[in-house]
Amino acid sequence: MQADRQALQRGLGERHMRLMALGSAIGVGLFLGSANAIKLAGPGILLSYVIGGAAIFIIMRALGEMAVHHPVAGSFSRYAQDYLGPLAGYLTGWNYWFMWLVTCIAEITAVGIYMGVWFPDVPQWIWALAALAAMGAVNLVAVRAYGEFEFWFAMIKVVTIVAMILGGGCMIVFGLGNHGVATGISNLWTHGGFFPHGAQGVLMALQMVMFAYLGVEMIGLTAGEAANPARTIPAAINSMFWRILIFYVGALFVILSIYPWDELGTRGSPFVMTFERLGIRSAAGLINFVVLTAALSSCNGGLYSTGRMLYNLAQQGQAPRAFAHTSRRGVPARAIALSIAALLIGVLLNYLVPAKVFVWVTSIATFGAIWTWAVVLVAQMQFRRRLGEAERARLTFRTPFYPYASWLALAFLVLVVGLMAYFPDTRVALVVGPLWLVLLAVLYRVLGLAAGMPEGQPSKATAEHS
């Protein structure tokens, strides 16, 4: 096989990376309202988002440190392979592949629901298939096509949030849309206080807040295709924390200032409510369009992630070698095609299997995200231990307050797992998730994948780069 048919192309520029880093952290949940999390913490949910955002920032800095030093397509799966051993790389890669597969099934199903608002007579499965076909075509063309779509999908979300923050701010200060009467921010403390359920409420909301951040690690997968990873990855990661604070915390600050926290979730999306009060009569249709693009963005990113992860697993000898092949434009077309085929089956199963079964499957995805973040932190610690003094001195992108920050972030993830165990709805993830990993480990041994590279031995690519 020719070398040029096995390499990805660096077609993602700095503007793609910046918007992708931001867009991956802003999902459908924010626009439809974080009502469930707000019920647990009240206005204190703002602190939950700040704490969760700080933990994510440390995780992303740890990932960025390795990605700048060794920019590869497999990202955390490759780093787990190189610094924790082949089994860790295998579990992380396949777990992440399946996590995004399940997420994509949910997102393309959501597309059908959102389109049903405008076209109620068209069956949902038609829109789901159309979304899959469209995003599949984008991913198969070239990585730059994926980057362009993600750029504009993210831009739509950003513009909408900025418009809501500015409009809501004018309502708070000048009374715009409220007959000239400034609403002020007293709603933040007049309905039971800023922490109506105390510190316990803030902690209980953390597990839901962290789910909102799922997907931020995707920026690591772009390292193998970034035009200038040494510059674009640090820029994207460094700006992520502040932009998350502005868009998540800023939007929720405005919403919680205008509306009593205990009334949210009873009158529809607060975004729709705010735009309607500002005189935008088509607010419901506007927000439906935004969440539609958010769902398409997630599907687009999911196909990108599953394709690159499968490509990396094939390179590591942990998936059929055929998936390490790329098209003339540097796209892992076979890996993406398999993900599309799996999603076709998934859409069918989504309509056929009982809803409870589907909840069980999605719980694997939830557990998979926590596993991925934890692996990033542990791999980064091992990565640091393997570097000599001279190599550590040459690191251009470092995790702040290492190793204390990394240990704190790891402890935080343990706390989130404990909170998941506390709630019956998420407790199942701590049963199904580990069982899924055990099944993968059994397959690893049965298929003889353990007979490859010795445990903990860096790959040839890593050794050459170092």
N, C-alpha and C positions, 0 to 999 in steps of 0.2 A: 504494500500500500504506500502510496507516495506521501512524502512528508507534508506537502502542501494541502493534502486532503485529510490531514489529521490535526490541523491547527486552527484555533479560533482567530478572528481578526479583531484588532483593537479599533472599533468603530464608534465607541461611546465618548463623547466630548464632555467638557466640564459642565456645560449647561444641562446636559442630560443627567449627569450624576447628581447635581445639586437638587434638581426637581424630583428625580427618582427617590433620593434619600428622604425628601420631605413627603412626597406622595405616598410612599410605602407605609408611612406612619399615620396617614389620615385615611380612615376607612369609612364605610357606610354608617357605622354606629354613631359617629359624631353628629351626622346630619339628621338621623332619625331620633336623636336624643339619647343621652346616657342615663335614661330614667331609672333603670334598675340600680345602677351604682349610686346615683344621687339619693335614692330612697334609703340606702344604707348609711351614707355619710353626710347628707345634706350639703350645705355650702363647703363643708370640710373636704369634699371631693377634690377641690382645687389642690389641697395639700397632698392628697393621694396621687394626683397626676404629677406633681413636682417630685415626690419621692420616687415614683415609678420611672419618671423620665431621667432622674439622676442615675438610677441603676442601669437603665438602658444605655445611657451615655458611656458609663464605664465598660459595659459589655462591648459596645461598638468600638471604643478606643482599643480594647484588648484585641478585637478582631482586626481593626485597622493596623495595629502594630505589626501583626503577622502578614497582613495583606500587602502592606507597603514593602516589607522585607522580601516577601516571596509571593508576587501576584499571580495566582492561578485560578482557573475556572471553578474548581471544586470547593474552594474556600475552606470552610470549617471542616468539611469531610476530609479534605486532603491534609489539613493541619492535624486532625485527630489521627489520621493514618500515620503521619510522619512523627508525631510527638507522643502519642498514646498507644499506638500499635494498630495493625490492620483490622482487628475486630472492632475497635472503637470507630475507625473510619468507615467500616462497612455498616455498622449499626446507625451511625449518624447520617450517612448518605441515604440509605434506604428509608430510614425513618422520616427524613426531611422530604424525600421524594413523595412518600405516601401522604405526609401532612399537607403538602400543596395540592396533591391530587384531590383529596377530600375537600379542601377549601375551594378549589375550582368548581367542583360539582355543586357546592352550595351557591357559588357566585353566579354560575350560568343559569341555575334554577331561579335565582333572584332576578336575573335579567328578564326572564319570562314573566315574573310577577309584576315588575315595574312596567314592562311594555303592555301588560294587560290593563293598566290604568287607562291607556290611550286606545288600545285595540282589544276590548273585552271579548270579542267574538273569535279571535284567533287563538288556537290552542297554545298553551305555554311552551310545550316541547318544541314548537317550530322556532320560537324566539331563542330558546336555549341552544338549539342546534345552529341557528344563524350566528349567535354570539361565538360559539365554539369554532365555527368555520372561519369567521372573520379574524378572530385573534390567532387562530392556528395559521392562517395565511400570512399574517403580519410577522409571526415568529419564524416562518419558513423562508421569508424573503431575504432578510439580512438583519444583523444586530442593530444597525442604524435605524431601520424601520421600527423595530421594537422601541428603541430609545426615543424616536420622534413621537410615537403614540403615547408613551409614558409621560413625556414632557408635557404634551397638551392635555392629557387626562389630569395630571397633577395641577396644571395651570388653572383648569376649570374649578377644581376644588379650592385652590388657594384664593382665586378671585372671589368666589362665593363667600368664603369665610371672612376675607378682608371686608367685603361689602357689608356683611352682617355685623362685624365688630364696629365698623365706622358708623353704620346706621343705628345700631343699638347704643353706641356711645353718644350719638347726638340725641337719642331719646332719653338717655340717663341725664345728660347735662343740660340740654336745651328744650326737652319736651317734644322733639320732633315725632310726629305720629301719635302724640298723646295730648292733643289739643293745647300744646304749648306749656304743659305742666311737666317739669322735669321729674322723672321717676326717682332719681337718686339711686343710692346703693343700699338703702336700709333693709331691703329684703335679705341681705346677706346675714343679718343677725336678729331680725325681729320675729322670726318664726322658730323659736326654740334655741336661738343662738347660732354662732358660726359652726359649732360642733354639737348639733342637737342630740347625737347619739354617742358623744364623747370620743375618746381615742379609739375605742373599740370599733366605732363606725368607720373611721378612716382606715383602720387595718382591714376590716371586712371588705371594704371596697377595692382593696389593692388587687385581689385576684381578677376582678373584672377590668380594672384599669390596665393590667398587664396584657390582657387579651387584646386590648385596643392597640397595643404596640406590636402585635404579631406582624412580621413581614419586614421590620426594619433591618434585620440581618441580611436581607436580600442584597444590600449594597455590597456585601463581601463577595457575592457570586459574580459581580461585574468586574472584579479585579483583573481577570484574565482577558477582558475585552475593553478595558479603559484605555484611552489613547495615551494618557500620561498618569499612570496610577500613583506615582510618587507625589503628584500635586493634587490630582482630582479626588482621591480617596480621603486624604486628610481634610481637604476643604469641605467635602460633603459631610463627613462625620462631625467635624467641629461645629458646623452650622446647624446640625440636626437638633441638638438639645435646646438651643435658644429658639429655633423655629417651632419646635414642638410646644415650648412654653407659650410662645406668642399665639399660635393657632389653637391649641387645645385649651390651655388655661385662659387665654384671652377670650375665646368664644364662650367658654363656660362661665367666666366671670360676668360677661355681659348678660347672658341668659339668666343666671342666678340673681343678678341685680334687678332685672326687669320683672321676673316672675317669681312668686313664692315657690321655694323648692318643693314643698309638699303638694303642689298642684301640677308640677311637671309630669308628663306622661299620661295625663287625663284628657288633654285637649289636642293631641297630635304633636307633630314635630315643632319644637320651639323655633327652628329656623323658619318654617312656614308661617308661624304665628307672628314672628318679628317682621318679616317682609310684608305680610298683609297689613300690619299696623302702619308700616311705612308707605302704604298706598299701592303696593304691587299686587294687583288683583290675581295675577297668574302665578302667585307664589308657589302654590301646590304643584303646578306643572313644572315650574323652574326647579324646585328641589327634587322632583321626581327625575328630571333630566340629569341633575348632578349625581344623585345616587346611582342612576343607571350607568353613567360614565365611571363612577367609583367601582361598581361591580365589574365592568368591562376591564378596568385597570387592574383589578385583582386577578381576573382570569388571564389577562395578558402577562402579568408578572408571574403567575403560577406556571404557565407554560414555559416561560423563560427559565424559571428556577428548576422545574423538573427536568427539562432538556439538558441544562448544564450539569445538574447533579448526576444524571444517568451517564452523561458523557464522561464525567470524572470517575465514576464507579467503574466504567468500562476500562478507562486508562489504568486504574489500579488493579485490574483483573478480578473485580468483584461484581461484574455484570458482563454479559456477552460482548466480546471484543468488537463486534460489528457496530455497537453504539458509540465507539470512539471515532467513527468516521464522520467527517464534515463535508458539506457541499462545497462547490467552487467559491461560494461567497463566505465561507468560514462558519457556516451554521451547522450545528449537530442535528441534521434533518431527521435521521433515523430515530434518535432519542426523542425528539419532539413528536414525531409521528406515533411512537409508542404511547406517549402521554395522551395524545389526542384520541387514540383508539381506546385507551383505558377510560378516558372521560366519557366516551360514547356509551360504554358499558355502565359506567357510573350513573349517567343520566337515566338510563333505563331502570337501574336498580333503585334509584331515588324515587321513582314512581311506583315500583312494584313492592318493595320491602316495607314492613311496618315502620312507622315513624320512630318507635323506640329503638329499633335496630340501627337506624341511621344516626341517632343520637350517640349510640355506643361507638360507632365508627368515627364520628367527629371528635369524640373524647380522645381518641388516639392522636389526632392532630394537635389538640391542646397540650397533651403530655409531650408530644414531639417538639413543640416550641421551647418548653422549659428545658428539655434534654439538650437541645441545640445550644441554648444560651449557656448552660452549665458546662458543656463540652468546650465551648469557646474559651471560657475562663480557665478551665483546668489545662487545656492545651497551651494557652498563652503562658501559664506558669511554668510548664515543662519546657516550652520554647525558650524562655528566659534562662532556665537552669542550664540548657545545653550551649548557650552562647558563652564564649570566652570574654574576658574583660575588655579586650580590644573591640570585639564585635558589639558588645553592649554599648560601648562608647560611641560606636558609629550609627546606632539606631537613630533615625531621623524623625520617627513618630512614636512617641512613648505613651503608655498608660499613666496618667497622673497618680501620684501617691502610691505607686506600686511598691510592695505587694498588698498593702493594707486595703486599697480600694478594691482590688480583685477579690480578696477574701470577704470583704463586706458585701459585695455584689453577689457572691456565691451564697453567703448566709441569707441574703434577702430572697434569693430564689428558693431556698429551703423553707423560708417563712411562707412564701406564696404556695408552695406545695402543701404545707400544713393547713393553710386557709382553704385550699381546694378539698382537703380531707374533711373539713368542718361542714361544708355545704353538701347536702344530699345530691343536688343536681350535678355537681362536679366531682363528687367522690368516686364515681364510676371510672373516671379517667385514671385514678391511681390503682385500679384493678386491671383494666383493659390495657393501659399503656405498658406497664411492666410485662404483662403476658405477651404483648406484641413484640417486645424486645427479646423475650425468651424464645419466641418462635423464630425470629430472625437469627438468633444465635445458634439455634438447632440447625437451621438451614445452612448456616455458615460452616458448621462442622460436617454435616451430611454431604454437602456439595464439594467438600474438600478445598474450600477457599483458604483454610488455615494453612494449607501446604505451601502457600506462596511466600511472601516476604516475612522474615523473622519479626516477632513482636518488637515494636519500638524502634525498628530500623528505619531511618529516613529514606524516602524515595530517592531515586537517582536524580530526578529534577531538583529536589531540595538540596541534595548534596552538592550538585554542580553550582546551584545558585549561591549557596553559602560559601 
